């Protein structure tokens, strides 16, 4: 029975030494620290440390009788009150931590970017499905149109792009090299000057995301979530848009 009570006290958050001292004091009644230490079978130093902790928890009282301090264990119902108080304190602490999560992330110098990589035919579908799920305020794309149609089956491309129908055309701007094909009605297109140099694949910026897609060899789509990176690329896109043909 004593072991069962000991285990319950441990489950309530007490240290092993506290549990032994509380049970010993409960059995002895008002007693000196030395008597409690003997009953609990622990050192006097450990007993004094446990007594101090139990007093802080409100589970052990002390009274002076002459020159001696006598310690007495509080009624077991006090343990129930103690546990309820600890639960309330932990709940409050949890709420404080939840409210501070973003601030804690910023302590490392900013929110760390997250990245997802897709390969093969599913890469295009994953890319466009992600854009549709985000439902961005705008979608900005830089693309080599010749590469797109040279390395991807047009039916596969058109099928994948169906996922973009949820994004209104006026919120889409496309900067392209080469020859534009099957332009979507309402979408703003502008052709990059050759002076920008040659490149292969696509870059897209939408909300807090930046996506890179390459078509030569195995199709690969890389989606990065980072407000800072997306905003930087958005500024660069707008600079290029101002110099493009048809913008």
C-alpha positions in Angstrom: 0.0 0.0 0.0 2.8 2.4 0.9 4.4 1.8 -2.5 1.1 2.6 -4.2 0.9 5.9 -2.4 4.6 6.6 -3.3 3.9 6.0 -7.0 0.8 8.3 -6.8 2.9 11.1 -5.4 5.5 10.6 -8.1 2.8 10.8 -10.7 1.7 14.1 -9.1 5.1 15.5 -9.9 6.9 15.0 -6.6 10.5 13.9 -6.4 11.3 10.5 -4.9 12.8 12.1 -1.8 9.7 14.3 -1.4 7.4 11.3 -1.7 9.4 9.4 1.0 9.5 12.4 3.4 5.7 13.2 2.9 4.7 9.6 3.6 7.1 9.4 6.6 5.8 12.6 8.0 2.2 11.4 7.5 2.8 8.2 9.5 4.8 9.9 12.3 2.7 13.0 12.8 4.5 16.1 14.1 8.2 15.1 14.0 11.7 16.5 13.8 13.7 16.3 10.5 16.0 13.7 12.1 13.1 11.4 12.9 11.6 11.9 9.4 15.0 11.1 7.8 15.3 7.9 9.8 11.7 6.8 8.9 12.2 7.7 5.2 15.6 5.9 5.1 17.3 8.9 3.4 20.1 11.2 4.5 19.4 14.2 6.6 20.6 16.5 3.9 18.1 15.0 1.4 15.4 15.2 4.0 15.9 19.0 4.6 15.9 19.6 0.8 12.7 17.6 0.4 11.1 19.4 3.4 11.9 22.8 1.8 10.3 21.7 -1.5 7.2 20.2 0.2 6.8 23.5 2.1 6.9 25.4 -1.2 4.2 23.1 -2.6 2.1 23.6 0.5 2.2 20.0 1.4 4.2 20.2 4.6 3.7 22.5 7.6 6.1 23.5 10.4 5.6 24.5 14.0 8.0 25.5 16.7 7.8 23.6 19.9 10.4 25.0 22.3 13.7 25.1 20.5 12.6 22.4 18.0 10.9 22.6 14.6 8.3 19.9 14.1 7.1 19.1 10.6 3.7 17.7 9.8 2.3 16.5 6.5 -0.8 18.4 5.3 -4.1 16.5 4.7 -4.0 14.4 1.5 -6.8 16.6 0.0 -4.1 19.3 -0.2 -2.4 17.1 -2.8 -5.5 17.3 -5.0 -5.6 21.1 -4.7 -1.9 21.1 -5.5 -2.3 19.0 -8.7 -5.2 21.2 -9.9 -3.1 24.3 -9.3 -0.2 22.8 -11.3 -2.6 21.9 -14.2 -3.8 25.5 -14.3 -0.3 26.8 -14.2 0.8 24.5 -17.0 -2.2 25.4 -19.1 -1.4 29.1 -18.7 2.3 28.4 -19.6 1.2 26.4 -22.7 -1.0 29.2 -23.9 1.8 31.7 -23.4 4.2 29.5 -25.4 1.6 29.0 -28.2 1.2 32.8 -28.5 5.0 33.2 -28.6 5.8 30.6 -31.2 6.4 33.0 -34.1 8.5 35.3 -31.9 10.6 32.2 -30.8 11.1 31.3 -34.4 12.4 34.8 -35.1 15.1 34.4 -32.5 17.1 32.3 -35.0 17.2 35.3 -37.4 13.9 34.7 -39.2 11.6 32.0 -40.2 13.5 29.2 -41.8 12.5 28.5 -45.4 10.9 25.2 -46.2 11.4 23.3 -49.5 9.6 20.6 -51.3 11.0 18.8 -54.4 9.0 16.8 -57.0 10.4 14.8 -59.9 9.1 13.2 -63.1 5.7 13.7 -64.7 4.0 14.3 -61.3 6.2 17.4 -60.8 4.1 19.6 -63.1 0.8 18.4 -61.5 2.2 18.9 -58.0 3.4 22.4 -58.9 0.1 23.6 -60.5 -2.0 21.9 -57.8 0.0 23.7 -55.2 -0.6 27.1 -56.9 -4.3 26.3 -57.0 -4.4 25.3 -53.3 -2.7 28.5 -52.3 -5.1 30.6 -54.4 -2.6 33.4 -54.6 -3.4 37.1 -55.0 -1.1 37.0 -58.1 1.1 34.6 -59.9 4.3 35.8 -61.6 6.2 33.5 -64.0 9.4 33.7 -65.9 9.6 31.0 -68.5 11.5 29.7 -71.6 8.5 28.9 -73.7 10.6 27.0 -76.3 12.0 24.7 -73.6 8.6 24.0 -72.3 7.2 22.8 -75.6 10.4 21.1 -76.7 10.7 18.8 -73.7 7.1 18.3 -72.4 4.2 16.7 -74.2 1.7 19.5 -74.8 -1.2 17.3 -73.6 0.5 16.7 -70.3 1.2 20.5 -70.0 -2.3 21.5 -70.8 -3.7 18.9 -68.4 -1.5 20.1 -65.6 -2.4 23.7 -66.2 -6.1 23.0 -65.6 -5.3 23.3 -61.9 -4.5 27.0 -62.6 -8.0 27.9 -63.8 -9.0 29.0 -60.2 -6.5 31.9 -60.5 -8.1 34.8 -62.5 -6.2 35.7 -65.6 -5.8 39.4 -64.5 -3.8 38.2 -61.5 -1.3 36.3 -63.7 1.8 37.9 -65.4 4.2 35.9 -67.6 7.6 36.9 -68.8 8.8 34.6 -71.5 11.6 33.9 -74.0 11.0 32.2 -77.3 7.6 31.9 -78.8 4.5 31.9 -76.7 2.0 29.1 -77.4 -1.6 28.6 -76.3 -1.7 31.8 -74.3 -4.5 31.8 -71.7 -7.1 34.5 -72.3 -6.8 37.5 -70.0 -3.3 36.7 -68.9 -0.7 39.4 -69.2 2.3 38.3 -71.3 5.6 40.2 -72.0 8.6 39.0 -73.9 12.1 39.3 -72.4 14.7 40.9 -74.5 17.6 38.7 -75.6 20.0 40.9 -73.6 18.7 39.1 -70.5 20.6 36.1 -71.6 19.6 32.4 -72.1 18.1 30.3 -69.4 16.1 27.1 -69.2 13.1 26.2 -67.2 10.6 28.3 -65.2 10.6 30.5 -62.1 7.3 31.4 -60.4 6.5 33.7 -57.5 3.1 33.5 -55.7 2.3 34.7 -52.2 5.1 33.5 -49.9 6.3 30.8 -52.4 9.0 30.6 -55.0 9.0 27.7 -57.5 11.7 26.5 -59.9 10.9 24.0 -62.7 13.4 22.5 -65.1 12.4 20.4 -68.1 15.6 19.2 -69.7 16.1 15.5 -68.7 13.9 14.6 -65.8 11.3 17.3 -65.0 12.0 18.7 -61.5 9.9 21.2 -59.5 11.3 22.8 -56.4 8.9 24.9 -54.2 10.3 27.1 -51.5 8.2 28.8 -48.8 9.9 32.0 -47.6 8.2 35.5 -47.4 11.6 37.2 -47.6 12.9 35.2 -50.6 9.5 35.5 -52.4 9.4 39.3 -51.9 13.0 39.7 -53.2 12.2 37.8 -56.3 9.0 39.7 -56.8 11.0 43.0 -56.8 13.3 41.6 -59.4 10.4 40.3 -61.5 8.8 43.8 -61.5 12.1 45.3 -62.6 12.3 42.9 -65.6 8.6 43.5 -66.4 9.2 47.2 -66.9 11.8 46.5 -69.6 10.0 43.6 -71.4 8.2 43.9 -74.8 4.4 44.2 -74.5 4.4 45.0 -70.7 
